[in-house]
């Protein structure tokens, strides 16, 4: 059992510092020793990088922790994170004492962050090796600087937790009929606009359909939900005079709008350029335009081969075809969702705080995390409890067998971790005086109500 | 009935002296026809239209594939009309009477089948004006004068001597008569109707009811026993009368709008412009309305008046003919067929087909005009002489008479044909596939044609886009669903017993329009998924569209469709797509589907989890779950599962012990063995296994591994 001490106990003037990013390198040792911050040196292509799932390695020091990750042969990504610390003021004008809490950082969480950095880079730039091939070290450095300069600022290391380890996808719960309507919509759009190679469909920042393979969708989902969507908060919700509200010039038939590419189709100066992404393909990678089109809470991502030049005409066609249909679908989904929630009733509403993850389809569900915003990911529980979850997860990773771990935290919380086949469930219970058996019963009850439609061993 | 500038039609009609009776030459003027005395014997003749062929050959071939109307094989053949042989047709019994020399040298009656054919002689007591059997050939009625009708019994053992009934109304002329049952007959006179019951044994008639009303002419619909009388000077106020169980009920009368009101008033509505028939189970009066001959004449139209059993008659449909000339009407398969004599073509109208660009209930022809499929007859007339090659028969001939619903008679050649529609040629004439489907679904022999249309839109040369495919599926499944629902409510009503409700429900008829999943699978989808020339994306989209449409209509999807989806996805390595479908339960849970998934595990490991989840949800597949887990050597998992569902007591210990021993894990074997010993102790008060459980070898194995003292001993109570 883990014993956790609440932080609030000691003096008022204590100052607490969360972990933060100190430095971030990308390094290739084959380039040879060179002074200064060496980023990339040798041209080296790595055709197979299947060891992406390989664990990152880490080096623990008192002040920092360094994470090393080799996504492509000889290319190392290094991230240095300062340990969280507590600054205790001293009397007599002495400099304050600094206490580093080196055990508070989880390797799995920040290891996952480094891997995610690479995946995100690769989504928009393809591999390091490809940049080397195309334009040598200079191009690679240029690309890296351009990408990471902005990306690193969005990392928010202090709020990274178990969900970053999973890197899961939240699926939108939907009845069969509405789901089939969406299928039908996607198929018909892909048929009419045959340029479209893949489509993904999301509602309320949750995935409903992916035409991409799982691993590509996982990172695209991450990008959409943590970066693109939060930047475009609903203009429908914004006031009439709000600058957020886009020109809905003359088009009152639907709420569709482009989140990538042109903000206003009517603008004669509009540029029809879309972000390009790289996904895995049978023979390496595939480069695609990413069109994200949204109507109310429904978002459709259309991916088109980058070799095609997208024109105003195409965008107008897409807008007029997709806009009205997507608007209609969005209100259908909303209506269906409301009905379902009413039917299932309040007893189905989770009264538990839990995180669920399924390795098979990357489905994740959390009642601990608030809705993600552009800046931070808020949790409703104390970071210490989140750390216990991370610890249990590490334990699970060590063995293949199904397991169950029950932890009593100092603060009257019970934390339960269960692993059954490819699924993991973490529950936090706040029940004073509950004993082990009662907690076990409580979790059984949760499984019976929330997870009765999957095979989850008790 | 006759081709008239309008149409031909007759109630009963005698067809006789062909060439002489009337001849219409003008398309626009309505001549008063020198109608043969009595009732409708009629004849019609068109101006000879001259050459019938002469189109270039290519067009001929194309056209040949487009004839959507044809005369049915095996027409009724009879001795053609001549100066000594008068021919009559009875619409009620569908019998043709060939009366030679007033009956003295024989009357030959030919019906739709051999059974209804009769031949007899009767005395020549003057020219026959009208001759008809009562229903079932029991009594023959013959009208020879305008005052009376003669009767002859055809019931064995009844007196055969003729008896006569004069009409009761003074100074009235009998226009004709209609049988309404085997022994009830209506005389229609110019002053009203008289409804009699015939007593063949007493050779007398008894007047049951009568109505006084001035009658110009009448029409009779035998199916519904509704008689339509033309009244007033202009003749355009129609009074329908319904005959049932010895009573006459007056239906509401109505007025036909005439294109021109004549001054001074004179008879302006001709009997030949009016027909009465049932369409889609409803009675309609069809009026062929000619427009005056003006330069911008909009063309003639057929106006349909709906005659409900109760309530007022309403003008309900207008069929636009877009041309002028002589027309004749038939009803075939609930379609209104309008024959146009001068162009030698026919048009069809479906009153249930909504025209988006027309006002409600105004209809354009469903298809472009085409002629009836060429027909050949043997020269020798009714006698079949095989050695002589048949010659083309002149279609739309002026000697044709047309009767409701679907009968065409050529009295001069001695043929009675039934007209029928051919659906296959229509498929290519109707561009709009949604409309085509609506049209086909209402036809009688539609199944194969519909299935072939489905195959065509899925990548034949008429390949259509997904929206069209979706529309077609929705239309098919709507009909399918309506049938399923009707059948279910029938079954439910039968099960609840005959006590409830006195109205005996009829089992719903499964028409050909009910295209179920097995039809679609067998005739369309399974071949479609095999096609190499169609992209797999399209194949999957089509399958999903079909499943969507079934779901939308709340029809349970059959397993073989899911199998088809899975097979197609697996063939193209689209496992993630499959995974998502299963995640949203698009492919509904079933044991066979779960087993199918298990078989995919080697190529797609997550299938294992999907399968177990499905078995769990089925909640009737606990044995299967245990088998799956044991086969994966997850012995403890299996044991925990079977305990959690309360099946531990009845499970076979041997199965678990076998699996545990196979793992080679001694501690596992120990645990499982102990668990069952405890179960035995709990159930029977003794940890030993029953001989029936066949666990002896495992007991020996346990002892060898852990020693005899490790065995649980029976607790001494």
Interface residues (C-beta under 8 A of the other chain):
Chain A: X171 X174 X176 X177 X179 X180 X181 X183 X184 X187 X188 X190 X191 X192 X208 X209 X210 X211 X213 X214 X358 X360 X361 X363 X402 X421 X422 X453 X454 X455 X457 X458
Chain B: X465 X466 X467 X470 X537 X538 X540 X541 X544 X545 X547 X548 X551 X552 X576 X577 X579 X580 X583 X584 X585 X586 X605 X606 X609 X610 X612 X613 X615 X616 X617 X625 X637 X640 X641 X644
